[in-house]
Amino acid sequence: MVQEAKPDCYKQWYLPAGRVEVGESLEEAMKREVKEEAGFESEPVTLLLIQEQGPQWIRFIFLAKVTGGSLKSLSAADQESLQASWWDRQSELQLRGRDILRLIESGLNPCHPVTLPLDLSCRHVVQRLMLVFVDVIFLLAAPEPHLPTAAAVRTHAVTWAANMVVQEAMQSAYYDHDVNTLGVLSLQHNGRQNGKTDGVCFNTLVVEWTPTGQPPRVEHPRYVWHEVQKQTLREKLLEKTRNAALVPIHSLY
């Protein structure tokens, strides 16, 4: 835990946190913030959770391990933080916000495989969806079959992009469908070129349910349902849809 130096939350406690700077990867930003605020060198273990309020505000929560450095003391206080301390979660502590309690619980009991950002560039904030209905996958047909991608819009949650794709593909029956983004399989980010490669691509697992129990009819020629033939892949996809062992993405709208 770090004790805040900012005037609006002075001397209150919070997890190390901060903004990604221009030219940084997500992992570089995490390590820099931990060093500045807590005094430790660290390495990310996995993404725990993603929170968002549209593409203009996204928070990436990491589980990390200490690899060096020492706990920041009051003698090293600066504009980044006053000091850092370990917390047993039982002692009384004036918290800046109780939202971190849920994040700490997530760190104690991760429910998904290790997942770290992939160093791949993306210009915008987009959602790539693997849309699953029982044992078929939704693909974009042209020019060659691939998973559909849609850009996030400022007025909606990042995962609203999945709804936009389904609405385009199945317009007449869209409001009869339940489209649900279960979580993030992986994400891509490369912050080296400001405005060109510092977007984020969320590779997500999305499920669709209909009252009939049958895959809905595709009305747009750009899209097709593709049946998964490989039994092992089919079983893995079904297992993930049932247990949702994915990095959660939560909208704070």
Backbone as a ProteinNet text record, in pm:
[ID]
protein_1_A
[PRIMARY]
MVQEAKPDCYKQWYLPAGRVEVGESLEEAMKREVKEEAGFESEPVTLLLIQEQGPQWIRFIFLAKVTGGSLKSLSAADQESLQASWWDRQSELQLRGRDILRLIESGLNPCHPVTLPLDLSCRHVVQRLMLVFVDVIFLLAAPEPHLPTAAAVRTHAVTWAANMVVQEAMQSAYYDHDVNTLGVLSLQHNGRQNGKTDGVCFNTLVVEWTPTGQPPRVEHPRYVWHEVQKQTLREKLLEKTRNAALVPIHSLY
[TERTIARY]
84.4	0	88.1	39.1	114.3	27.8	93	23.4	31.2	-84.4	-94	-35.3	27	80.6	-6.4	-101.9	-186	-278.2	-301.2	-380.2	-521.5	-586.9	-725.9	-740.9	-632.3	-638.7	-515.1	-468.2	-342.9	-346.3	-242.7	-221.1	-316.7	-402.5	-486.6	-408.2	-452.9	-378.4	-448.9	-367.4	-420.8	-316.2	-357.3	-260.6	-178.4	-53.6	22.5	-54.5	-64.3	-142.9	-97.4	-121.8	-86.6	-118.2	-88.5	-116.6	1.4	-31.5	71.2	124.3	255.9	316.1	337.4	350.9	372.3	498	486.2	598.2	615.8	531.9	544.4	452.5	497.1	405.7	331.3	226.7	151.4	239.3	323.3	410.1	518.1	572	670.5	608.9	485.5	416.9	392.7	351.9	328	455.4	565.9	692.1	740.3	723.8	766.2	683.9	551	465.2	494.7	517.2	549.6	681.1	779.5	908.3	893.2	822	807.2	728	622.2	530.7	563.8	613.6	636.9	784.6	873.1	1015.4	1067.7	979.5	1020.2	1043.6	1140.6	1148	1048.2	982.3	879.8	869.3	806.5	777	631.6	559.2	419.4	407.4	309.4	280.3	167.7	59.7	-54.9	-145.9	-223.6	-335.4	-440.9	-497.7	-602.8	-740.5	-750.9	-882.3	-864.2	-963.5	-966.3	-1095.4	-1084.7	-1201.5	-1202.6	-1321.9	-1327.2	-1453.4	-1440	-1552.8	-1546.9	-1548.8	-1529.6	-1381.7	-1347.2	-1206.9	-1124.5	-1190.8	-1116.9	-1063.3	-1109.5	-1060.4	-1061.7	-941.3	-926.8	-821.3	-852.8	-757.4	-720.3	-589.2	-537	-478.7	-532.9	-486.3	-397.6	-276	-177.5	-154.6	-124.4	-60.7	88.4	172.1	315.1	392.3	518.4	605.5	722.5	766.9	880.8	1010	1096	1223.1	1344.5	1321.6	1433.5	1384.7	1477.8	1443.1	1407.1	1352.3	1311.7	1189.5	1115.9	992.2	1019.6	944.2	963.7	929.3	1018.6	997.7	961.6	918.6	881.6	998	1118.7	1235.5	1251.9	1186.6	1194	1065.7	979.6	852.1	873.6	786.6	791.2	650.2	638.7	506.4	435.2	508.2	447.9	373.7	434.6	373.3	452.9	391.4	460.5	545.1	487.1	556.6	478.4	533.3	465.2	469.8	376.4	370.7	295.1	333.8	254.4	130.1	19.2	-107.2	-162.6	-200.3	-253.6	-404.1	-466	-610.5	-695	-631.2	-702.9	-682.4	-562.1	-532	-613.7	-648.5	-724.7	-636.7	-690.1	-615	-713.6	-681.9	-769.8	-747.5	-842.4	-828.8	-877.9	-810.4	-855.6	-987.4	-1001.9	-1124.3	-1135.9	-1257.5	-1278.3	-1283.3	-1275	-1275.8	-1157.4	-1046.9	-928.1	-945.2	-1043.9	-1062.4	-1095.6	-1178.2	-1213	-1090.8	-1007	-887.6	-790.5	-777.6	-689.8	-740.5	-872.5	-929.7	-900.1	-907.5	-876.9	-732.4	-642.7	-501.7	-471.6	-550.1	-530	-580.6	-680.9	-742.6	-767.3	-662.4	-683.8	-757.5	-855.2	-937.6	-915.2	-807.9	-783.9	-636	-600.3	-459.4	-378	-246.7	-158.8	-179	-202.5	-229.5	-157.2	-65.8	6.6	-12.9	-2	-20.4	76.6	27.5	111.4	166.2	294.2	359.2	327.3	203.1	155.3	83	109.1	56.4	-89.8	-158.2	-296.9	-318.2	-382.7	-396.6	-507.8	-614.4	-731.4	-762.1	-863.5	-914.3	-1023.6	-1000.4	-1092.9	-1120.8	-1231.8	-1265.7	-1268.6	-1185.1	-1192.7	-1271	-1372.8	-1457.5	-1456.6	-1439	-1463.8	-1604.7	-1701.1	-1841.6	-1880.4	-1920.8	-1946.3	-2094.2	-2149.9	-2285.2	-2278.8	-2286.9	-2272.8	-2136.8	-2130.8	-2002.5	-1970.5	-2024.9	-1990.2	-1931.7	-1846.2	-1779.6	-1820	-1834.3	-1872	-1746.4	-1741.8	-1626.1	-1668.6	-1574	-1591.2	-1540.3	-1619.8	-1591.3	-1490.7	-1490.6	-1409.8	-1302.2	-1183.8	-1143.7	-1110.2	-1065	-1046.3	-1107.7	-1155.6	-1220.1	-1127.6	-1176.8	-1103.7	-1203.7	-1157.8	-1247.4	-1283.9	-1410.4	-1451.4	-1397.1	-1370.1	-1319	-1399.1	-1425.3	-1498.2	-1435	-1431.1	-1372.8	-1470.5	-1414.6	-1496.4	-1540.4	-1656.1	-1707.4	-1710.9	-1690.3	-1672.1	-1796.7	-1914	-2037	-2082	-2007.4	-2047.3	-1927.8	-1959.1	-1854.9	-1773.2	-1648.5	-1560.8	-1622.9	-1687.1	-1742.7	-1873.6	-1920.2	-2038.9	-2009	-1879.9	-1841.1	-1896.7	-1902.8	-1958.1	-2104.1	-2178.5	-2319.2	-2332.9	-2241.5	-2247.3	-2225.5	-2133.1	-2106.8	-2228.9	-2286.5	-2403	-2521.5	-2538.7	-2649.1	-2632.8	-2508.5	-2484.3	-2511.1	-2475.4	-2485.5	-2626.5	-2702.8	-2835.1	-2936.3	-2951.8	-3025.3	-3169.5	-3240.2	-3383.2	-3413	-3321.6	-3347.1	-3255.6	-3181.9	-3081.9	-3140.8	-3257.6	-3315.1	-3371.7	-3371.2	-3411.1	-3290.9	-3170.8	-3048.4	-2992.3	-2921.3	-2847	-2699.4	-2630.3	-2487.8	-2409.5	-2318.4	-2248.7	-2098	-2018.2	-1872.5	-1829.7	-1779.2	-1743.3	-1612.6	-1519.6	-1391.8	-1289.4	-1165.8	-1056.7	-964.7	-949.2	-855.7	-712	-691.2	-560.5	-581.8	-478.4	-487.5	-355.9	-363.9	-247.5	-226.3	-100.9	-67.9	79.4	108.4	244.9	241.5	296.9	282.8	394.4	476.8	599.3	574.3	471.5	444.6	311.1	317.2	198.1	101.6	-23.6	-125.1	-124.1	-24.3	-14.3	-17.9	53.7	59.9	16	-39.2	-70.3	-217.4	-286.9	-421.7	-416.9	-532.7	-542.9	-642.3	-605.8	-698.6	-732.8	-859.5	-907.2	-958.5	-889.9	-935.9	-1029.1	-1155.6	-1256.4	-1334.3	-1385.6	-1476	-1618.2	-1701.4	-1838.8	-1934.4	-2042.2	-2143	-2274.6	-2351.9	-2482.6	-2587.6	-2695.6	-2806.6	-2931.8	-3010.2	-3136.8	-3248	-3373	-3484.7	-3501.3	-3460.2	-3480.7	-3374.7	-3259.5	-3151	-3073.4	-3102.7	-3034.6	-2952.7	-2841	-2764.3	-2852.3	-2855.7	-2941.1	-2894.1	-2987.8	-2957.3	-2876	-2766.8	-2682.1	-2741.6	-2760.7	-2825.1	-2727.5	-2606.4	-2508.1	-2406.2	-2376.8	-2286.4	-2142.6	-2105.3	-1967.3	-1942.7	-2049.8	-2034.2	-2084.8	-2023	-2067.8	-2050.3	-2128.1	-2100.8	-2005.1	-1904.5	-1806.5	-1810.8	-1840.2	-1846.5	-1706.7	-1686.5	-1557.2	-1549.9	-1459.1	-1447.1	-1354.2	-1249.4	-1150	-1208.2	-1216	-1282.7	-1215.9	-1082.5	-1012.3	-1038.3	-1040.7	-1068.9	-1213.2	-1304.8	-1444.9	-1463.8	-1395.6	-1407.3	-1348.7	-1236.1	-1174.4	-1265.7	-1326.7	-1416.1	-1539.2	-1596.3	-1712.8	-1678.7	-1559.2	-1515.4	-1501.1	-1445.2	-1427.1	-1561.1	-1656.9	-1787.6	-1861	-1833.4	-1901.7	-1836.2	-1703.6	-1632.4	-1579.7	-1580.6	-1534.4	-1398	-1303.3	-1167.3	-1088.3	-1130.7	-1077	-1048.4	-966	-944.7	-1075.9	-1134.5	-1260.7	-1242.1	-1341	-1344.4	-1476.2	-1467.3	-1585	-1607	-1727.5	-1763.3	-1809.1	-1760.2	-1799	-1903.2	-1963.9	-2072.7	-2191.2
-119.2	0	124.5	232.4	357.5	468.9	560.8	673.9	792.2	843.6	944.3	1078.9	1147	1281.7	1388.7	1347.3	1443.8	1515.6	1647.6	1726	1672.7	1620	1577.8	1444.7	1372.4	1246.1	1230.6	1340.2	1344.6	1249	1168.7	1071.5	951.4	942.7	823.9	715.2	592	477.2	415.2	365.6	307.8	212.9	134.4	53.9	143.4	106.6	185	193.6	313.7	333.1	460	466.6	586.6	570.5	674.5	675.7	621.3	562.3	519.8	644.3	656.7	770.6	740.1	846.8	831.2	748	647.9	563.5	439.9	423.9	310	196	74.9	-39.4	-42.1	-124.2	-134.9	-188.7	-285.8	-345.1	-247	-168.8	-66.7	37.3	75.8	173.9	118.2	-7.3	-69.6	-72.2	-113.6	-122.7	15.2	115.2	250.7	304.3	285.2	336.3	268.4	138	67	118.8	141.4	192.6	332.6	420.7	558.8	569.3	490.5	506.6	414.8	295.3	198.5	170.9	203.2	181.8	48.3	-38.9	-173	-184.5	-266.9	-319.1	-434.8	-451.4	-555.4	-610.2	-725.5	-788.2	-831.4	-806.1	-848.9	-1000.8	-1054.9	-1198.1	-1225.3	-1149	-1163.6	-1042.7	-1018.5	-925.5	-989.8	-912.8	-964.1	-924.6	-801	-743	-619.3	-592.7	-470	-396.5	-269.3	-184.9	-75.3	-35.7	65.3	149.3	270.5	360.9	410.9	317.2	351.9	362.5	386.6	387.3	500.7	602.6	716.2	689.7	584	552.2	401.3	343.5	199.1	177.3	93.5	62.8	-85.1	-111.3	-247.5	-281.8	-383.7	-423.2	-545.9	-534.3	-642	-705.9	-834.6	-901.6	-902.1	-859	-849.1	-907.6	-937.5	-987.2	-891	-877.3	-791.3	-861	-787.8	-845.3	-769.3	-655.6	-578	-448.8	-363.5	-237	-252.5	-148.3	-151.5	-63.6	-92.8	-21.9	127.6	211.6	356.6	407.9	487.6	542.6	690.5	747.3	889.2	980.2	935.9	1017.4	1033.6	946.8	953.6	1011.2	1071.2	1125.9	1226.8	1220.3	1315.8	1334.9	1393.6	1419.1	1292.1	1182.2	1056.1	988.3	986.4	926.2	968	950.9	982.3	864.8	745.9	625.1	503.2	386.4	261	168.3	75.7	-17.4	-142.7	-255.5	-377.2	-365.5	-423.8	-417.4	-558.1	-592.7	-726.6	-736.1	-628.7	-617.9	-625.6	-632.5	-632.8	-500.4	-446.8	-321.2	-206.5	-110.8	4.1	90.7	126.8	206.9	298.8	425.1	519.8	506.8	443.7	414.7	531.1	552.1	652.1	608.3	480	426.2	277.9	231.3	90.8	1.5	61.7	-17.7	-113.4	-79.9	-165.4	-296.2	-303.8	-427.6	-544.1	-515.5	-619.1	-658	-559.8	-588.1	-675.8	-647.6	-728.8	-872.7	-890.3	-1025.2	-1098.8	-1027.1	-1089.1	-1136.8	-1057.3	-1094	-1214.7	-1233.6	-1348.6	-1477.8	-1465.2	-1585.7	-1568.9	-1560.2	-1548.7	-1672.2	-1648.8	-1760.5	-1788.8	-1735.7	-1755.4	-1782.9	-1836.4	-1862.9	-1733.3	-1747.1	-1629.9	-1562.9	-1431.5	-1355.6	-1222.5	-1197.8	-1071.2	-1008.6	-876.3	-810.5	-862.3	-872.9	-911.2	-785.4	-786.7	-669.5	-661.2	-624.2	-609.1	-476	-404.6	-269.2	-268.8	-162.9	-139.9	11	65	210.6	263.9	185.2	231.1	134.4	167.9	75.4	-7.6	-137.9	-223.4	-350.8	-413	-544.7	-644.5	-746.4	-859.2	-968.7	-1020.5	-1115.7	-1254.3	-1352.3	-1490.5	-1519.7	-1505.9	-1521	-1668	-1727.4	-1871.6	-1897.3	-1990.8	-2038.9	-2190.8	-2253.1	-2397.5	-2439.8	-2495.6	-2541.1	-2477.6	-2358.6	-2286.1	-2150.3	-2096.4	-1968.9	-1873	-1746.9	-1643.9	-1586.3	-1582.1	-1530.9	-1423.8	-1333.6	-1238.5	-1306.5	-1306.9	-1393.5	-1336.7	-1206.4	-1151.7	-1057.6	-1048.4	-1125.4	-1271.2	-1298.1	-1435	-1445.9	-1563	-1576.8	-1536.5	-1449.8	-1408.4	-1360.2	-1344.4	-1301.6	-1154.4	-1118.2	-978.2	-887.7	-762.4	-660.9	-533.8	-464.2	-337.4	-238.1	-111.9	-6.9	32.7	61	108.8	253.3	291	427.8	494	624.6	696.9	694.6	676.9	685.5	552.3	445.4	313.1	238.7	128.3	39.9	-14.9	-48.1	-104.3	-228.6	-310.5	-437.7	-420.2	-297.1	-272.5	-302.3	-304.3	-334.1	-468.7	-566.1	-697	-684.9	-602.2	-581.5	-516.6	-425.2	-359.2	-458.2	-551.7	-653.3	-742.9	-789.4	-877.2	-803.7	-677.5	-600.5	-584.5	-565.3	-553.8	-686.4	-796.7	-927.5	-985	-952.1	-1014.2	-907	-809	-687.6	-712.6	-795.5	-811.7	-882.4	-969.3	-1046.8	-1006	-894.9	-857.1	-843.5	-784.4	-758	-883.6	-994.6	-1122.4	-1200.5	-1145.7	-1216.2	-1160.3	-1244.5	-1204.1	-1219.5	-1106.8	-1106.5	-1071.4	-1159.5	-1141.7	-1164.6	-1060.1	-1074.6	-1136.7	-1259.8	-1332.7	-1283.9	-1237.9	-1192.3	-1181.3	-1155.1	-1128.7	-1250.3	-1303.6	-1413.7	-1363	-1247.8	-1183	-1038.9	-955.5	-819.3	-780	-689.3	-645.2	-495.8	-458.7	-316.9	-295.5	-183.8	-139.8	11.8	71.4	215.7	298.9	242.6	311.6	433.7	430.7	543.7	606.9	725.6	794.9	820.9	774.7	796.4	698.3	610	513.9	368.9	339.8	200.7	187.5	294.7	292.2	264.9	204.4	157.6	22.5	-33.9	-163.3	-250.3	-375.3	-471.7	-575.8	-583.2	-682.5	-803.8	-915.6	-1040.4	-1109.9	-1112.1	-1151	-1274.7	-1343.8	-1456.6	-1407.6	-1420.1	-1369.1	-1483.9	-1490.7	-1593.8	-1527.7	-1599.9	-1551.4	-1658.4	-1616.4	-1706.8	-1659.6	-1755.6	-1721.1	-1807.8	-1760.9	-1839.8	-1975.4	-1985.9	-2110	-2215.5	-2172.6	-2267.1	-2302.3	-2233.9	-2256.4	-2132.9	-2150.6	-2033.9	-1941.8	-1813.7	-1721.3	-1707	-1678.4	-1665.4	-1539.1	-1554.3	-1440.3	-1372	-1241.1	-1165	-1082.4	-1065.8	-983.1	-1073.6	-1047.3	-1137.5	-1138.2	-1041.1	-1037.3	-1141.7	-1198.2	-1285.9	-1426.2	-1524.2	-1663.4	-1729.7	-1834.1	-1923.6	-2030.7	-2059.9	-2162.9	-2271.7	-2392.8	-2503.4	-2548.1	-2561.4	-2607.1	-2758.7	-2803.6	-2946.6	-3017	-2947.2	-3009.2	-3029.6	-3154	-3186.7	-3121.7	-3120.1	-3062.8	-2912.8	-2843.8	-2700.1	-2674.7	-2756.6	-2742.1	-2758.1	-2857.8	-2881.5	-2766.2	-2710	-2596.7	-2474.6	-2449.3	-2334	-2350.7	-2468.8	-2494.4	-2483.3	-2532.4	-2523.4	-2377.6	-2294.1	-2153	-2080.1	-2118	-2052.6	-2091.8	-2211.4	-2257.6	-2201.9	-2197.8	-2157.7	-2014.9	-1953	-1814.6	-1791.8	-1882.1	-1869.1	-1772.3	-1646.1	-1541.6	-1418.3	-1327.8	-1201	-1122.4	-1087.8	-1014.6	-873.1	-823.5	-683.7	-625.4	-526.6	-469.1	-325.2	-296.4	-159.1	-86.2	35.5	117.2	220.9	206.4	296.5	276.4
0	0	0	-63.9	-66	-6.3	64.8	126.1	29.7	-5.4	-109.8	-67.4	-165.1	-142.8	-207.5	-290.6	-360.4	-261.3	-281	-185.2	-161.6	-266.1	-251.1	-177.2	-155.8	-81.1	8	59.8	136.3	255.2	266.3	373.3	370.7	271	256.4	182.7	197.7	144.8	23.6	-67.7	-191.5	-250.6	-346.9	-421.3	-513.4	-543.7	-641.2	-773.3	-827.7	-949.5	-1020.6	-1148.9	-1223.7	-1371	-1446.1	-1589.2	-1670.2	-1782.5	-1877.4	-1947.6	-1954.3	-2021.6	-2169.4	-2248	-2392	-2416.9	-2502.4	-2538.4	-2452.3	-2348.8	-2258.1	-2298.5	-2265.5	-2268.3	-2135.3	-2126.7	-2001.8	-1889.2	-1921.2	-1819	-1773	-1865.4	-1828.5	-1736.7	-1765.8	-1681	-1541	-1534.1	-1403.5	-1319.6	-1379.7	-1305.5	-1260.8	-1346.4	-1310.6	-1194.2	-1198.8	-1091.7	-958.9	-960.4	-836.6	-778.9	-864.3	-818.5	-759.8	-830.7	-785.2	-655.1	-643.6	-530.5	-413.2	-439.9	-332	-305	-400.4	-379.7	-429.4	-475.8	-517	-667.1	-703.1	-839.6	-846	-959.7	-967.9	-1108.8	-1119.1	-1247.5	-1247.9	-1357.7	-1363.5	-1370.4	-1301.5	-1305.5	-1403.9	-1391.5	-1481	-1469.2	-1571.2	-1559.2	-1470.8	-1379.5	-1292.3	-1340.6	-1387.1	-1412.9	-1499.5	-1582.9	-1662.5	-1630.5	-1599.4	-1574.7	-1679.9	-1723.7	-1829	-1821.4	-1873.2	-1893.8	-2037.7	-2130.6	-2269.9	-2302.8	-2429.8	-2471.8	-2411.7	-2355.4	-2299.2	-2158.4	-2090.5	-1955.6	-1937.2	-1932.3	-1912.4	-1804.7	-1707	-1600.6	-1606.9	-1610.4	-1616.1	-1479.2	-1414.9	-1281.4	-1296.1	-1244.2	-1252.7	-1116.5	-1117.3	-1005.6	-1036.3	-939.1	-963.1	-846	-869.5	-763.3	-744.4	-619.7	-586.9	-628.2	-700.1	-744.4	-690.3	-623.5	-571.3	-509.1	-471.3	-409.7	-263.5	-204.4	-64.1	-44	61.4	90.4	110.2	43.7	50.8	190.1	248	383.2	374.9	488.4	492.9	455.2	480.7	445.9	295.3	218.3	72	11.3	93	45.5	-66.7	-166.3	-277.1	-331.2	-450.2	-506.8	-550.5	-562.9	-605	-489.7	-371.2	-252.3	-129.8	-11.5	113	160.6	153.6	198	150.5	175.6	141.8	262.2	266	378.8	337.3	398.8	382.4	470.7	426	501	516.9	640.6	667.7	644.1	600.7	573.3	699.8	816.7	943.7	1018.9	1012.1	1080.7	1020.1	1103.6	1055.8	967.3	851.6	755.8	684.4	674.4	604.9	455	389.2	246.8	161.6	52.5	-45.3	-109.6	-130.6	-189.9	-159.7	-137.2	-102.7	-226.9	-344	-466.3	-473.6	-404.2	-411.8	-334.9	-245.4	-168.7	-261.8	-361	-458.7	-541.9	-572.3	-650.9	-572.8	-443.1	-358.4	-351.6	-338.5	-337.1	-466.6	-578.1	-707.2	-712.2	-652.2	-651.5	-565.3	-460.3	-371.9	-434.2	-520.6	-578.5	-728.6	-809.4	-954.2	-1007.1	-1093.3	-1141.1	-1289	-1345.6	-1488.2	-1512.6	-1628.1	-1659.3	-1664.5	-1650.2	-1660.5	-1796	-1792.4	-1914.2	-1905.3	-1998.1	-2004.5	-2142.8	-2152.7	-2282.6	-2388.1	-2510.6	-2623.5	-2689.1	-2722.6	-2780.6	-2929.5	-2958.2	-3095.6	-3107.1	-3213.6	-3226.1	-3269.6	-3228.5	-3267.3	-3264.1	-3364.9	-3374.7	-3284.7	-3268.4	-3193.4	-3078.8	-2999.9	-2898.5	-2965.9	-2978.1	-3052.4	-2973.8	-3008.6	-2954.5	-3068.5	-3059.3	-3152.1	-3081.5	-3147	-3077.4	-3140.1	-3053	-3088.8	-3038.3	-3127.8	-3092.4	-3106.1	-2994.9	-2990.3	-2965.2	-3041.5	-3018.6	-3021.4	-2903.2	-2887.8	-2943.9	-3063.5	-3116.4	-3251.5	-3274.8	-3396.7	-3358.6	-3447.2	-3424.5	-3535	-3499.4	-3593.8	-3658.6	-3791.2	-3863.7	-3962.2	-3992	-4100.6	-4226.3	-4330.7	-4445.4	-4545.1	-4565.3	-4673.8	-4619.1	-4686.2	-4805.4	-4773.6	-4651.5	-4605.4	-4466.7	-4428.5	-4297.4	-4181.7	-4095.6	-3976.1	-3872.5	-3750.6	-3643.9	-3661.9	-3643.8	-3662.3	-3552.7	-3589.7	-3499.4	-3517.5	-3406.4	-3413.1	-3316.4	-3357.6	-3273.9	-3163.7	-3046.5	-2934.4	-2962	-2907.3	-2921.3	-2783.9	-2781.1	-2655.4	-2567.2	-2625.3	-2547.9	-2488.9	-2514.8	-2467.2	-2407.9	-2338.8	-2287.9	-2404	-2376.5	-2479.5	-2540.8	-2457.6	-2505.9	-2583.4	-2596.6	-2679.6	-2826.5	-2860.9	-2998.6	-3044.4	-2953.5	-2989	-3031	-2958.8	-2994.4	-3131.7	-3163.6	-3294.4	-3407.4	-3387.8	-3490.4	-3509.3	-3398.2	-3407.5	-3469.5	-3435.4	-3493.3	-3643.8	-3688.9	-3832.9	-3903.3	-3840.5	-3905.3	-3902.3	-3797.8	-3778	-3738.1	-3822.2	-3786.9	-3747.1	-3820.8	-3795.8	-3664.1	-3619.4	-3497.3	-3381.5	-3396.8	-3296.6	-3156.6	-3145.7	-3013.1	-2946.1	-3018.4	-2958.6	-2905	-2923	-2885.4	-2755.6	-2684.7	-2565.4	-2595.5	-2614.5	-2648.2	-2522.5	-2481.6	-2355.1	-2372.7	-2345.2	-2346	-2214.1	-2219.2	-2097.3	-2035.4	-2118	-2066.6	-2177.5	-2136.5	-2230.5	-2239	-2359.9	-2384.3	-2384.7	-2446.6	-2450.8	-2494.6	-2476	-2527.9	-2592.2	-2688.8	-2765.5	-2742.4	-2716.4	-2696.6	-2725.5	-2789.1	-2813.8	-2810.7	-2706.3	-2688.3	-2745.6	-2833.2	-2873.2	-2961.8	-3045.3	-3133.8	-3096.6	-3039.4	-2993.4	-3109.1	-3091.5	-3193.1	-3308	-3310.2	-3420.2	-3372.5	-3263.3	-3215.5	-3070.1	-3012.3	-2869.1	-2839.9	-2934.3	-2907.6	-2836.4	-2811.7	-2744.3	-2819.8	-2843	-2901.7	-2795.7	-2759.3	-2663.3	-2740.5	-2726.7	-2787.9	-2688.8	-2719.3	-2620.9	-2663.3	-2562.5	-2585.9	-2560.4	-2661.9	-2656.3	-2684.2	-2608.1	-2633.1	-2671.7	-2749	-2792.2	-2764.6	-2701.7	-2671.2	-2743.9	-2791	-2856.1	-2796.4	-2803.5	-2749.8	-2817.1	-2945	-3020	-2989.7	-2936.1	-2912.8	-3038.5	-3149.2	-3275.8	-3313	-3383	-3426.8	-3510.6	-3478	-3554.2	-3698.6	-3785.3	-3928.2	-3952.9	-4029.4	-4065	-4186.8	-4177.9	-4285.3	-4367.3	-4316.6	-4387.2	-4456.7	-4584.9	-4659.1	-4608.2	-4525.3	-4474.6	-4365.9	-4309.5	-4193.7	-4222.8	-4154	-4163.5	-4027.7	-4002.9	-3890.2	-3939	-3858.7	-3894.4	-3787.7	-3829.2	-3733.3	-3693	-3563.5	-3512	-3527.3	-3612	-3639.3	-3541	-3497.2	-3410.4	-3270.7	-3229.2	-3103.3	-2982.3	-2979.6	-2863.8	-2852.7	-2965.8	-2964.4	-2922.5	-2972.3	-2934.9	-2784.6	-2728.4	-2584	-2503.2	-2549.5	-2479.4	-2480.7	-2595.2	-2605.8	-2516.3	-2518.5	-2434.4	-2287.2	-2250.2	-2110.7	-2068	-2156.2	-2122.5	-2114	-2196.3	-2187.7	-2059.7	-2008.6	-1886.5	-1760.4	-1759	-1637.7	-1640.8	-1759.6	-1776.1	-1710.8	-1735.9	-1682.6	-1770.6	-1767.2	-1853.1	-1768.9	-1821.2	-1751.6	-1757.3	-1642.2	-1644.3	-1697.9	-1769.5	-1811.2	-1762.3	-1675.1	-1609.5	-1655	-1696.1	-1730.5	-1604.7	-1585.5	-1470.5	-1508.3	-1627.6	-1666.9	-1574.1
[MASK]
+++++++++++++++++++++++++++++++++++++++++++++++++++++++++++++++++++++++++++++++++++++++++++++++++++++++++++++++++++++++++++++++++++++++++++++++++++++++++++++++++++++++++++++++++++++++++++++++++++++++++++++++++++++++++++++++++++++++++++++++++++++++++++++

